Amino acid sequence: MDPQHAQKRSTHQEAEPPGQAPSECLRDRPSQQLLDEDLEQATRRARSGPAGALLVLHVSDLNQVNDTLGRSAGEQALLIVRQRLQSALRADDLLVRVDGDEFAVVLQEITLKEAKSVAERLVQAIRGFCFEVDGQPFDLALRVGIAPIDGSLDTPAVLARGFAALSHAKEAGPSRVVVSRPKVAWAGTLAQPRR
């Protein structure tokens, strides 16, 4: 990975511009640019080298926080979620917020089997943690859609496949991981009771 690009990503992930609200910091234009750049880089690499994967994440039940304590508390919960997710990823993995309660992760130089393991680890990182906002506990869950990056699709197609997989994961229930493939979808969940 280009050291300058890695430094650019690290600076963006760890430092927040002063005077901005959390929602502005998590959804600013540089995040989308970095996502596009990493996806393009992963796609180019996969055409002649190691494959990669795009993970699209949805934090479910966040509306409980918003409805009970307001949007500010919801943003606080999202910051905690982001920290938990980042701690479960490799240092070079890019994590960006793409919507109100959705994130994207670009995994470079990784097999599909390894990407599934990362997704399950992210699911566990959220499910295995008790979120408490203003003294009130909330039970959140994570759904993950995976789009393999093998160099056969361009960036928009990979994104579309990732969000399609996430849509299937949402339909399947909490704490689900779904892999998008041309003709078959793999769906998995940790061996825990549904809630």
C-alpha positions in Angstrom: 0.0 0.0 0.0 1.2 3.5 -0.8 2.7 4.9 2.4 1.4 8.4 1.6 -2.1 7.0 1.0 -2.0 5.0 4.3 -0.9 8.1 6.2 -3.7 10.1 4.7 -6.2 7.4 5.8 -4.8 7.1 9.3 -4.9 10.9 9.8 -8.5 11.0 8.7 -9.6 8.1 10.9 -7.9 9.3 14.1 -8.3 13.1 13.9 -11.5 15.0 13.7 -11.6 18.6 12.4 -12.3 21.0 15.3 -15.7 22.6 15.5 -17.5 19.8 13.5 -20.3 17.7 14.9 -19.7 13.9 15.0 -22.1 13.4 12.1 -20.2 15.8 10.0 -16.9 14.2 10.8 -18.1 10.7 10.0 -19.8 11.5 6.7 -17.5 14.2 5.1 -16.5 14.1 1.5 -12.9 12.9 2.2 -14.3 9.6 3.6 -16.2 9.0 0.3 -13.1 9.9 -1.7 -11.0 7.5 0.4 -13.5 4.7 -0.1 -13.5 5.2 -3.9 -9.7 5.3 -4.0 -9.3 2.2 -1.9 -11.9 0.3 -3.9 -10.2 1.3 -7.2 -6.8 0.3 -5.8 -8.1 -3.1 -4.6 -9.8 -3.7 -7.9 -6.6 -2.9 -9.8 -4.5 -5.2 -7.6 -7.0 -8.1 -7.8 -6.7 -8.1 -11.7 -3.1 -9.3 -11.4 -2.5 -10.1 -7.8 -4.2 -10.7 -4.4 -8.0 -10.5 -4.1 -9.8 -8.3 -1.7 -13.3 -7.7 -0.3 -15.8 -4.9 0.5 -17.8 -5.2 3.6 -21.0 -3.1 4.0 -22.2 -2.9 7.6 -25.5 -1.9 9.1 -26.0 -1.1 12.8 -29.5 -2.3 13.6 -31.7 -1.1 16.4 -29.9 2.3 16.5 -33.4 3.9 16.2 -34.0 2.8 19.8 -31.2 5.1 20.9 -32.5 8.0 18.7 -36.1 7.5 19.8 -35.3 7.3 23.5 -32.5 9.8 24.0 -32.4 11.8 20.8 -30.1 12.1 17.8 -27.1 13.4 19.8 -27.1 10.2 21.8 -27.4 8.2 18.6 -24.3 9.9 17.2 -22.5 9.1 20.5 -23.4 5.5 20.1 -22.2 5.5 16.5 -18.8 6.8 17.6 -18.5 4.0 20.1 -19.6 1.5 17.4 -16.9 2.9 15.1 -14.2 2.5 17.8 -15.3 -1.1 18.4 -15.2 -1.9 14.7 -11.8 -0.2 14.1 -10.3 -2.2 17.0 -11.4 -5.5 15.3 -9.7 -4.5 12.0 -6.2 -4.5 10.7 -4.3 -1.2 10.8 -4.4 -0.9 7.0 -8.1 -1.6 6.7 -10.2 1.4 5.7 -13.4 2.0 7.7 -15.8 4.8 6.6 -19.3 5.8 7.4 -21.4 5.8 4.2 -24.9 6.6 5.7 -26.6 7.3 8.9 -26.2 3.8 10.4 -24.1 2.1 7.7 -20.3 1.7 7.3 -18.1 0.3 4.6 -14.8 -1.6 5.1 -12.3 -2.2 2.3 -10.1 -5.3 2.9 -7.1 -5.6 0.6 -5.0 -8.7 0.0 -7.4 -11.1 1.7 -9.2 -14.3 0.7 -13.0 -14.7 0.8 -12.7 -17.1 3.7 -10.6 -14.6 5.7 -13.1 -11.8 4.8 -15.9 -13.9 6.3 -13.9 -14.3 9.5 -13.3 -10.6 9.7 -17.1 -10.0 9.2 -18.0 -12.5 11.9 -15.4 -10.8 14.2 -17.0 -7.4 13.6 -20.5 -8.9 14.4 -19.1 -10.3 17.6 -17.4 -7.0 18.5 -20.8 -5.2 18.5 -22.9 -8.1 20.0 -20.3 -8.8 22.7 -20.4 -5.2 24.1 -23.0 -3.6 26.3 -23.7 -0.1 25.0 -24.6 2.4 27.7 -25.7 6.0 26.8 -26.5 8.4 29.6 -26.7 5.5 32.0 -29.2 3.5 29.8 -28.1 0.2 28.2 -28.9 -0.6 24.6 -28.6 -3.9 22.7 -27.3 -3.2 19.2 -26.5 -5.7 16.4 -24.6 -5.7 13.2 -25.5 -7.0 9.7 -22.8 -7.4 7.1 -22.8 -7.8 3.3 -19.7 -8.9 1.6 -18.7 -8.3 -2.0 -15.5 -10.1 -3.2 -13.1 -8.1 -5.2 -11.5 -10.3 -7.8 -10.8 -7.7 -10.5 -13.7 -8.8 -12.7 -16.0 -5.9 -11.7 -15.4 -2.1 -11.6 -15.9 0.0 -8.4 -19.6 0.9 -8.9 -20.4 -2.8 -9.5 -18.6 -3.9 -6.4 -20.4 -1.3 -4.3 -23.8 -2.4 -5.8 -23.0 -6.0 -5.0 -22.0 -5.1 -1.5 -25.2 -3.2 -0.8 -27.2 -6.0 -2.4 -25.6 -8.5 0.0 -26.3 -6.2 2.9 -30.0 -6.1 1.9 -30.1 -9.9 2.0 -28.4 -9.8 5.5 -31.1 -7.3 6.7 -33.8 -9.7 5.6 -32.1 -12.6 7.2 -32.2 -11.1 10.7 -29.8 -9.7 13.3 -26.1 -10.5 13.4 -26.1 -12.0 9.8 -23.3 -12.1 7.3 -24.1 -12.6 3.6 -21.7 -12.9 0.7 -22.6 -11.8 -2.7 -21.6 -14.0 -5.6 -22.6 -14.0 -9.3 -25.0 -17.0 -8.9 -25.1 -18.0 -5.2 -25.1 -16.2 -1.9 -23.6 -17.5 1.3 -25.3 -16.5 4.5 -24.0 -17.1 7.9 -24.6 -16.1 11.5 -22.9 -16.7 14.8 -24.3 -19.6 16.8 -26.4 -17.3 19.1 -30.1 -17.0 19.8 -32.0 -14.7 17.5 -33.2 -11.5 19.0 
